[in-house]
Amino acid sequence: MVSAVGPPPGAEQVFVWRDGSLLPDGPAAPATATTRTRLSLADSWLLSDGRVRRIDLHRQRFLRGCAAVGSVSQETAAAFWQAALGKLPMAGDWFPRVELAAEEPVALRLRIRPSPARSGQVSVWVPDTADPRTAPHLKGPDLDVLGALRGRAVERGAQEALLTTESGVVLEGGFASVLWWDEDRLCVPSAQLPVLGGVTTAVIQERAAQLGVPVGQRQVPVEELEGKEVWLVNALHGIRPVRSWVGTSMRPGPALRAPEWQKWLAGESTGVRG
């Protein structure tokens, strides 16, 4: 078992599922492009002092993905998930990742990783090429491609890259969902588009429904985000309003609603073990 305080600061631990148990897998190997290409599925979340936002939704997404991939049974996936929660450290900031590796024999793994630095705003690079993913509805198979794309964004002074269709319709960020405000309506990309089901997006939409805020599904070209309040959201950073569109002449809209919603989301974490 991992101790209550977890691995030493800066360390990463890896556990692998063998014979119905999660066992240490030796020194953690860096998640290189080679290892990422072997992933059939992955899911990660921010863990702060044993608390996380909506671990139930992460579980649902992971089990749904395992069913779609079909290489492990739902019983095995559920048992692995429960064991993984039992290994998580209850102190400090961490960014754990569960993995289903596409190798022989098929491997289920837990990586307990220190949390990366987090930010409250984001600059987004808009590439002139379309979404490069091959499996947009699954988180895992395209992590190497998306990592390379984000590297290109960083070279241009941005923190994220925007994914679009061939015709320029907004999909999502490389590692985040995209939401935006059109007057008093919160907008999300249409469910008909090839987008990953984001946990943080789902939580925000639940809150919008509670507040009576209308939510619209849209298919819009990038240019329609001009002057609007746009958010990139994910499990690590929460809500980040876009502060600049790198590689375009577009101007971002003022982040009028973000502070209130960021404050609300920060209070939504609960104990990872109930």
Protein Blocks (a to p, Z undefined) as FASTA:
>chain_A
ZZfklpaehiacddddeehiacdebjaddddfklmmmpfbdcddddeehiaehkllmmmm
mmmmmmmnopacfklmmmmmmmmmmmpcfedjdddddddddbddddddddddddddddfb
dcddddfbdcfbfblmbghjlmmmmmmmmmmmmmnopabdcdddfkopafbdfkbccddd
ehjaccdddfkbccdddfklmmmmmmmmmnopacddddddfklmgopacddddfknopad
dfbdehiabdcdddfklmmmmmmmmmmpccfkZZ
